[in-house]
Amino acid sequence: MLKKTFLFASLITIGSITIAAPLQLKTLQDKASYAIGANIGNSIKNQPQKINSTALIAGLKDVLNDKKPLLSKEEMMQAFKALQEKSQAKAKAEGEKNLKAGQVFLKKQARKTQVKKTSSGLLYKILKRGKGQQPVATDTVEVNYKGTLINGTEFDSSYSRGKPVTFPLNRVIPGWTEGVQLMKVGSKYRFYVPSNLAYGEMSPSPKIPPNSTLIFDIELLKIKKEAKG
């Protein structure tokens, strides 16, 4: 019994040595240093390839401590190039898959009686008819909206934030510029936006994959006409 008690006490002692104390950010330098690290983390956390945090921290330490890097400049460039090529190949394959899925989805929606189609390929459904004015492309509008992928995943919503958004109508994706001009103030439409009228091969955020067909419920609240003079 005494041996077991001694062993248990020893493990507690060893464990207490290995547990690091919480980081204390007492000085301005501490806080600024932490902020720099957080910014680096935010800039790379959504990379398509998984980051090895241990190797990442080792690289930072070597540079900051003026130690000789474990890789030569040539090796670093080769690693970057290989990673970029791998990411591009993955994005291309995903984009082709999304494009085909979007085309099938749009054909299915176009067959519905309440869904209309413009010459550009934009599909829309009137959820609520308004009686106000219609905007033109040079107007600034205020809207509430919700955006989802064709699988129903929500990627953005002013409703969730509890505040409408205001923007120049000619500075958004083509599907919005065209679609919102069809609306009158007080209207609510559902738009089915083909990838070429949205972000195309780009992935503006991890929530919107390349070549995504997007669905937007948009409620037009106000129009701010372009000032003349």
C-alpha positions, -999 to +999 in steps of 0.1 A: +000+000+000+029+024+009+045+017-025+013+025-044+009+057-024+045+067-031+041+060-068+009+080-070+025+110-052+055+108-076+032+109-106+015+140-093+049+156-088+060+147-123+027+159-138+029+192-120+063+198-136+051+192-172+020+214-169+027+249-183+015+279-164-012+300-182+004+327-204+003+361-187+000+391-210+011+419-187+030+444-209+022+461-241+050+441-258+033+409-245-001+419-259+013+431-292+033+399-297+003+378-290-018+399-314+008+393-341+006+356-335-032+356-336-031+375-369-008+349-384-031+322-371-062+339-386-045+343-420-036+307-423-063+287-404-086+285-434-059+272-457-072+242-478-042+221-466-038+211-430-011+231-411+013+213-388+013+237-359+045+222-343+065+227-375+049+262-379+060+273-345+095+258-350+099+279-382+088+310-364+112+304-335+141+297-358+136+330-377+130+351-345+161+335-328+183+339-359+188+302-361+197+284-393+165+272-409+159+234-413+152+240-450+171+259-476+154+287-496+152+263-526+135+236-504+111+261-491+101+273-525+097+237-537+074+230-507+053+261-514+050+253-551+040+216-544+014+228-519+000+253-543-003+228-571-020+203-548-044+230-536-052+241-571-058+205-583-081+199-554-100+232-560-104+224-597-118+189-590-142+204-564-152+232-588-160+208-616-182+187-593-200+218-579-206+231-614-223+199-626-244+197-594-254+233-599-265+228-634-287+198-624-302+218-596-310+248-618-327+227-645-349+212-618-358+246-604-365+260-639-392+235-644-412+248-615-442+270-626-435+299-601-398+302-611-389+326-638-357+328-658-339+358-673-318+358-705-286+356-684-297+324-667-307+339-634-337+322-618-360+339-594-392+333-575-414+361-561-421+355-524-437+388-517-447+416-541-438+452-531-454+484-543-424+508-541-399+520-566-375+498-586-338+505-583-313+509-611-277+497-611-263+530-600-285+532-569-275+522-533-300+498-517-307+486-482-317+449-480-321+420-457-310+387-471-301+351-464-277+331-486-275+293-488-258+266-509-279+242-529-276+216-501-293+241-477-262+251-458-265+288-448-233+308-454-245+343-447-275+362-433-283+397-423-313+383-404-289+364-382-269+395-375-300+414-368-291+443-391-298+450-428-270+459-452-265+488-475-244+487-507-241+502-542-260+478-565-232+479-592-206+466-567-219+432-559-220+399-578-238+401-612-267+380-600-275+405-573-270+435-596-294+421-621-318+405-597-324+433-573-333+456-602-363+434-608-377+441-574-398+469-560-393+482-525-412+460-501-406+429-523-390+397-512-376+374-539-357+341-540-328+341-565-311+310-578-277+323-589-256+302-614-219+302-605-210+324-634-233+351-620-219+346-585-182+340-577-173+316-605-142+295-599-133+317-569-139+306-533-145+339-514-146+321-481-144+285-469-182+285-467-186+291-504-167+264-525-156+272-561-182+272-588-211+272-563-246+279-574-261+301-547-296+307-533-305+341-519-337+353-502-336+391-506-359+416-491-356+451-506-361+477-479-350+511-493-334+527-523-310+556-521-309+573-555-277+585-570-273+622-563-275+644-595-256+675-601 
